[in-house]
Amino acid sequence: MSALARVNGERLWDSLMEMAQIGGTPKGGVSRLALTDEDRRGRDLFVAWCTAAGCSIRVDAMGNIFARRAGRLDQLAPVLTGSHGDSQPAGGKFDGIYGVLAGLEVLRTLNDLGIETDRPIEVVNWTNEEGSRFAPAMISSGVYAGVFDLEYGLSREDKAGVTIGQALQQIGYAGPHPVGGQAVHAAYELHIEQGPILEAQDLTIGVVTGAQGQRWYEVELSGRSAHAGTTPMDHRLDALLGFARVVEAVNQIGLAQGAEGRATVGMANIFPNSRNVVPGRVFFSVEFRHPDETVLGVQDQQLHEAVARIAEGIGLQASVKQIFQYAPIAFDKDCVDVVQTAAQVLGYSHRRMISGAGHDACYLNQVAPTAMIFVPCVDGLSHNEAEEIHPHWSTAGADVLLQAILASSRE
């Protein structure tokens, strides 16, 4: 590795700030939901920057954008990097897009230094990683990896009934190229940690060795809507009461697994949602995350038992439907070692760690040797308009990415 090759951190930061103006919110975050006009504008800017850097552009049928810098041996499988450009409804300006624009900065730096790599390098902007407009999350990288078929991916609907396929047509990013099927030599995703560990330990780089498994559920409790003034307490079939007790049970299921346990109820719809009506129905989400698949199985059983017990105690009807699952994953050992060596060569403090969040790299890892690089975020805060990183963290992560790509491109 050449420790002399470093990115232009100021240019990277300027690119991040310019992109953050697209869908920018008054509180300093961004709202670029997948396949909205804001997402289209962000995509257009990314494509324009990549084209100016001499890249060829390929867009596949799921709208994933691949910017390719040719290699000296261009027939070889490429080294891939990138992340996603979509955001939460009121998200931060670094989640996802940092990894996309850091990949672009690597290409710009290689151009500046006149470095010709043996292998081609591609920077990808994945479609709908967040899952906030179209569920499930990471749908397009999942199609790329063969976890979902193309028909399933294009048919996912938002709350208004618009499908991913329709939205891609509307914004002009329904690409002609097949999704996946191309050989990839090595892949690296650079991302903010979205947690507090690196900052709390005063470390600059997270060498990500794997990611927690996840299970998502949709739960519905049904009772009977009734007048809040005339219905005695002992005559009520209160679905919201059942919901409250399930939320407490989910919290206890997470706490029981110690430091690695994660259990969340993040969304709920109450019907009829009137202040003087006993709620007759509640629809809500539950998710579990853990690096051990056996534990996730135990949590699944505990959830079903808790919902059944609570519903029976109040006289409610209940349903629990699992809508999303992936097992804990381990990233490619050689790619992980490349990242760690890059951090060491550059003199950045670092540690190995597990990702608590899901990322496109988790699916990509199923079809290509993959690893991730984390940098800290202030107070561990993400999925929030106040999400923040420091410029020197931004530069450090891109430096490590550059060195990792250079190492893999020579193999």
Secondary structure, DSSP 8 states (H G I E B T S, - for coil): --TT----HHHHHHHHHHHHTTTB-TTS-B---TTSHHHHHHHHHHHHHHHHTT-EEEEBTT--EEEEE--TTTTS--EEEEEE----TTB-SSTTHHHHHHHHHHHHHHHHHT---SS-EEEEEES--S-SSSSSTTHHHHHHTTSS-HHHHHH-B-TTS-BHHHHHHHHT---SB-SS----SEEEEEEE--SSHHHHTT-SEEEEEEE-EEEEEEEEEE-B-EETTTS-GGG-B-HHHHHHHHHHHHHHHHHTTGGG-EEE---EEEES--TTEE--EEEEEEEEEES-HHHHHHHHHHHHHHHHHHHHHHT-EEEEEEEEEE--EE--HHHHHHHHHHHHHHT--EEEEEESS--HHHHHTTTS-EEEEEE--GGG--SSTT----HHHHHHHHHHHHHHHHHHHT-
